[in-house]
Amino acid sequence: MAKQAQHELTESPAQLEQFYREMLYIRRFEEKCNVAYRQGLVGGYMHVYIGMEATAVGWNDAIKVGYDYVITAYRDHAQPLIMGSDPVKVMAEIMGRKDGYSQGKGGSMHIYDVENGFFGGWGIVGGHTPLGAGLAFAAKYRKEDRVALCFLGDGASNAGVFFETLNMAALWDLPVIFIIENNEFAMGTRLEYHAADTELYKRGEPFGIKCERVDGMDVLQVRKDAQRIVDWVRENQKPYVVEIMNYRFAGHGAADNDRQLYRTKEEEEENEKRDPIARLEKILEERNVMNREKMEAIDEEISEKVEEIYEAAVASPHPDPSEVYDHVYCDMEPEKGH
Amino acid sequence: MAAVLTEMSYRDAIRRAIVEELDRDKDVFVMGEDIGRYQGTFRVTEGLFKKYNEEQGEWRIIDTPIVEPGFTGIAIGAAMAGLRPIVEMMTMSFSILALDQIINHAAKIHYMTGGQVKVPLVVRGPGGAAKQLSAQHSHSMEGWYAHCPGLVVLAPATARDAYGLLKASIRNDNPVVFTENPGLYTTKGEIPDDPDFTLPFGKANILKEGKDISLIGYSRMTMLNLEVAERLAEDGIDAEVVDVVSLLPLDTETIFNSVRKTHRAVVVYEDWKHGGFGGEIASRIGEECFDDLDAPVVRVGGLNVPMPYSRVLELECMPKVDDVLASIYKLLK
């Protein structure tokens, strides 16, 4: 496991409050998505980020949002929320509505907000990793100093195309950071049952890529590591592999109702003690940055905001059937009819 | 003013299109296996590495490792950021490895993002049998790709079409699968001396007009159909040769108009006959031109076997002039 950090508090109170707000925002948003799923307002597959909030928040704070590129797999609600995307458009997309980012053609697994540099939102495990390297390729080709953050899961770290991508990222010195979010499960298969070498950061080693394992539950440590690594990649124009140790408190997807098939209640309870939000609350309180009352007030404010987002998304109309042909091609009509 | 015409091979026409577009737009680059220092297995990219990378000091002609999914995915990612990659498949058979990237990613991106992201990507390379490359290097992939909405799928038969359509493909914002045929690389044609010459997608050509029967095909089979038409002429049969050129979008109007005139249609394709793209053309004609037909629409396709190595067996697999003639005479009985 990554070592528990004992760090000096160098962040300003405003920054700490921002991290707290962002993590709580993700948590409450995702909880509301779960409610919407149970209400039948969300179909298909939906994967929430509950328990992993510190990862998205810490890394997002280390990049130039709107300039750098961010791409992830299908657990993709958190990044756009804190990158400044319109949350109503995110939730409307999750509900398949007209006001969603993709007008209801993407859904939960395919959220994109390209204006803010968020490139989705991909459903094939490992399949988006060369796309992430391709974004970095474009930055290098144009001699820009953008970096690309490519999030992937521990399950995706076994994909052949990921190894191919690592090779080319190293071969061509692409400024891409592969962030392997090790939440210990590839869907319902535990790490030691799917990976011959469970130290996933070592995926970078054969290619001479700098790599390390870091903590993913302490947002302050995540942010420090992220800033150091992002700065290094921007400066040195080379790839990086990071294995970030976190844990998803929820099931793999909203349809995963049998978590006991692959992990025990005791294990879940043990891991819930690592809750990144509770952990930051403790720090905020101990260091007199914020008292419990203030935290509750923030929570209430965020919960109300999420409720408004939900109401606005529910109020968004479903797409018109005629929209089915939109965006099959750019500037070209597809053939119509059954 | 009419453009001056220059005669050149299909291969040189493709190379000229690539060079002109590389010169025109810095966002265009070429990526693939052995396309740089080795100059391409079929020499399509001959001289490019020297010109752009060595002489101009640019990073435009990019040799990749032999990993189709990886480099195709990187090209797609680069295209999402606004570059215009031309990916060469050493043979289209190898694009099977990259199907996840082409079908599951490139073809879906504009749609899944609600129009936020464009993928101006060209995947090009030789498709179909060359000479004794056997079962794993001889696939005709265009019919597989033409099944998938979101892609443009082209299979030009002439140097002029290859030139104009490849330039159009590179400038277009949609992902394009551009199938060449190893048997066509040395064929000659006239192309206009005009660096801005492009051709539209979804336009079939009538290469020879006729009134008795429509011979419909694409890529190398169009050339076969021209030979068939000559043989038929010896027997006083006036065949019309329809070159489909663009599988997706498909120019049904030109095909239907030809059939409405001749009342008979033979569709010829090198791909396996069963489930191949010729079946799509035949069924379209059946649906739309039933009352115009004097005979059933006939398909002549490749044999439904893996491509064998032996030259004798390989030739047996591909439609030949006599195979098409036999089916026509059966039809005319």
Chai-1 contact restraints between the chains, C-beta under 6 A:
chainA,res_idxA,chainB,res_idxB,connection_type,confidence,min_distance_angstrom,max_distance_angstrom,comment,restraint_id
A,S102,B,T113,contact,1.0,0.0,6.0,A-B,restraint_1
A,S102,B,G114,contact,1.0,0.0,6.0,A-B,restraint_2
A,Q103,B,G114,contact,1.0,0.0,6.0,A-B,restraint_3
A,K105,B,Y111,contact,1.0,0.0,6.0,A-B,restraint_4
A,K105,B,G114,contact,1.0,0.0,6.0,A-B,restraint_5
A,G106,B,M112,contact,1.0,0.0,6.0,A-B,restraint_6
A,H110,B,M112,contact,1.0,0.0,6.0,A-B,restraint_7
A,Y112,B,T113,contact,1.0,0.0,6.0,A-B,restraint_8
A,Y112,B,Q116,contact,1.0,0.0,6.0,A-B,restraint_9
A,V114,B,Q116,contact,1.0,0.0,6.0,A-B,restraint_10
A,V114,B,V117,contact,1.0,0.0,6.0,A-B,restraint_11
A,I124,B,N104,contact,1.0,0.0,6.0,A-B,restraint_12
A,G127,B,D100,contact,1.0,0.0,6.0,A-B,restraint_13
A,P130,B,G70,contact,1.0,0.0,6.0,A-B,restraint_14
A,P130,B,G73,contact,1.0,0.0,6.0,A-B,restraint_15
A,P130,B,I74,contact,1.0,0.0,6.0,A-B,restraint_16
A,L131,B,G73,contact,1.0,0.0,6.0,A-B,restraint_17
A,L131,B,I76,contact,1.0,0.0,6.0,A-B,restraint_18
A,L131,B,G77,contact,1.0,0.0,6.0,A-B,restraint_19
A,A133,B,I74,contact,1.0,0.0,6.0,A-B,restraint_20
A,G134,B,I74,contact,1.0,0.0,6.0,A-B,restraint_21
A,G134,B,I76,contact,1.0,0.0,6.0,A-B,restraint_22
A,G134,B,G77,contact,1.0,0.0,6.0,A-B,restraint_23
A,G134,B,A78,contact,1.0,0.0,6.0,A-B,restraint_24
A,L135,B,G77,contact,1.0,0.0,6.0,A-B,restraint_25
A,L135,B,A81,contact,1.0,0.0,6.0,A-B,restraint_26
A,F137,B,I74,contact,1.0,0.0,6.0,A-B,restraint_27
A,F137,B,A78,contact,1.0,0.0,6.0,A-B,restraint_28
A,A138,B,A78,contact,1.0,0.0,6.0,A-B,restraint_29
A,A138,B,A81,contact,1.0,0.0,6.0,A-B,restraint_30
A,A138,B,L83,contact,1.0,0.0,6.0,A-B,restraint_31
A,V161,B,P69,contact,1.0,0.0,6.0,A-B,restraint_32
A,V161,B,G70,contact,1.0,0.0,6.0,A-B,restraint_33
A,E164,B,V67,contact,1.0,0.0,6.0,A-B,restraint_34
A,E164,B,G70,contact,1.0,0.0,6.0,A-B,restraint_35
A,T165,B,G70,contact,1.0,0.0,6.0,A-B,restraint_36
A,M168,B,G70,contact,1.0,0.0,6.0,A-B,restraint_37
A,H327,B,H110,contact,1.0,0.0,6.0,A-B,restraint_38
A,H327,B,Y111,contact,1.0,0.0,6.0,A-B,restraint_39
A,H327,B,G115,contact,1.0,0.0,6.0,A-B,restraint_40
A,V328,B,Y111,contact,1.0,0.0,6.0,A-B,restraint_41
A,V328,B,P149,contact,1.0,0.0,6.0,A-B,restraint_42
A,V328,B,G150,contact,1.0,0.0,6.0,A-B,restraint_43
A,Y329,B,N174,contact,1.0,0.0,6.0,A-B,restraint_44
A,C330,B,H110,contact,1.0,0.0,6.0,A-B,restraint_45
A,C330,B,K118,contact,1.0,0.0,6.0,A-B,restraint_46
A,C330,B,D173,contact,1.0,0.0,6.0,A-B,restraint_47
A,C330,B,N174,contact,1.0,0.0,6.0,A-B,restraint_48
A,P334,B,P149,contact,1.0,0.0,6.0,A-B,restraint_49
